Amino acid sequence: MIDSPHDRNRARPRDDGCPRPRTRHRHKLSLPHEDVALAATGYSRGTITPLGSTTPWPVVADERLRGNRVAMGAGEHGYSAFVDADALIDAYGATVADITDPLKPRA
């Protein structure tokens, strides 16, 4: 499960010239099909959360979340859970890395 700031995009797989550190999860950053997400997590896309998940998925958090209160999926559409990012990262033993890119301005 990936936690990232709302003002950033998940980074694409790095090439050899990228200064970001490799993580074992970096090459796997993609959203699953709705049916796959529901079967794997018990949640529909857009509501997925590690909190209460039926499967203990690895959690990967963007490094910019540290020291912040963050909103994340709460298991139902229209609801969010607001949590201390550091507590979430520590509780799930999350991998913390630079996994996002800045949003590009719309033309």
C-alpha positions as CSV (number, residue, x, y, z in Angstrom):
1,M,0.0,0.0,0.0
2,I,1.3,3.4,-1.0
3,D,0.9,6.6,1.0
4,S,1.9,9.8,-0.8
5,P,1.2,13.6,-0.6
6,H,-1.9,14.8,-2.4
7,D,0.2,17.3,-4.4
8,R,2.5,14.7,-5.9
9,N,2.3,11.9,-8.4
10,R,3.6,8.4,-7.8
11,A,7.0,8.3,-9.4
12,R,7.6,6.1,-12.5
13,P,10.3,3.5,-12.3
14,R,13.7,5.2,-12.0
15,D,16.3,4.9,-14.7
16,D,20.0,4.6,-13.9
17,G,20.4,8.4,-13.9
18,C,17.8,9.1,-11.2
19,P,19.3,10.2,-7.8
20,R,16.4,8.7,-5.8
21,P,17.2,5.6,-3.8
22,R,15.9,2.3,-5.1
23,T,13.4,0.5,-2.9
24,R,12.2,-3.0,-3.5
25,H,8.7,-1.6,-4.1
26,R,9.6,1.2,-6.6
27,H,9.1,-0.9,-9.7
28,K,5.7,-2.1,-8.5
29,L,3.9,1.2,-8.1
30,S,0.7,0.9,-10.0
31,L,-3.0,0.8,-9.2
32,P,-4.7,-2.5,-9.5
33,H,-8.0,-3.1,-11.4
34,E,-11.0,-2.6,-9.2
35,D,-11.9,-6.3,-9.0
36,V,-8.3,-7.2,-8.1
37,A,-8.1,-4.5,-5.4
38,L,-11.4,-5.6,-3.8
39,A,-10.4,-9.3,-3.8
40,A,-6.9,-8.6,-2.4
41,T,-7.7,-6.1,0.3
42,G,-11.4,-6.3,1.0
43,Y,-11.7,-2.6,0.0
44,S,-12.7,-1.0,-3.3
45,R,-10.2,1.3,-5.1
46,G,-10.2,4.8,-3.5
47,T,-10.9,3.4,-0.1
48,I,-8.0,1.1,0.5
49,T,-6.2,1.5,3.8
50,P,-3.8,-0.7,5.8
51,L,-6.0,-0.1,8.8
52,G,-8.1,-3.2,9.3
53,S,-6.9,-4.8,6.0
54,T,-7.6,-8.5,5.7
55,T,-4.1,-9.0,4.5
56,P,-0.9,-7.6,6.1
57,W,0.4,-5.7,3.0
58,P,3.7,-3.9,3.1
59,V,3.3,-0.1,3.5
60,V,5.5,2.3,1.5
61,A,5.3,6.0,2.5
62,D,6.7,9.0,0.7
63,E,9.4,10.7,2.8
64,R,7.5,14.0,2.7
65,L,4.8,12.6,4.9
66,R,7.1,12.4,8.0
67,G,6.1,14.9,10.7
68,N,2.6,15.5,9.2
69,R,-1.0,14.6,9.9
70,V,-2.3,12.9,6.8
71,A,-5.7,11.9,5.4
72,M,-6.0,8.4,4.0
73,G,-8.7,6.0,2.8
74,A,-11.0,4.8,5.6
75,G,-12.6,1.8,3.9
76,E,-15.7,3.5,2.5
77,H,-16.1,6.1,-0.3
78,G,-16.7,9.6,1.2
79,Y,-14.8,8.9,4.4
80,S,-11.2,9.6,5.4
81,A,-9.0,8.7,8.4
82,F,-6.8,11.5,9.7
83,V,-3.7,10.0,11.2
84,D,-0.2,11.0,12.4
85,A,2.1,9.9,9.6
86,D,5.0,9.1,11.9
87,A,2.8,6.8,14.1
88,L,1.4,5.1,11.0
89,I,4.9,4.6,9.5
90,D,6.1,3.2,12.9
91,A,3.1,1.0,13.5
92,Y,3.3,-0.7,10.1
93,G,7.1,-0.7,9.8
94,A,6.7,1.2,6.5
95,T,9.4,1.7,4.0
96,V,10.0,5.4,3.8
97,A,11.5,6.7,0.5
98,D,11.3,9.3,-2.2
99,I,8.5,7.7,-4.3
100,T,6.8,10.7,-5.8
101,D,7.3,13.4,-8.4
102,P,5.9,16.9,-8.3
103,L,2.7,17.4,-10.2
104,K,3.2,19.1,-13.5
105,P,1.2,22.3,-14.1
106,R,-1.7,22.0,-16.4
107,A,-1.5,23.8,-19.6
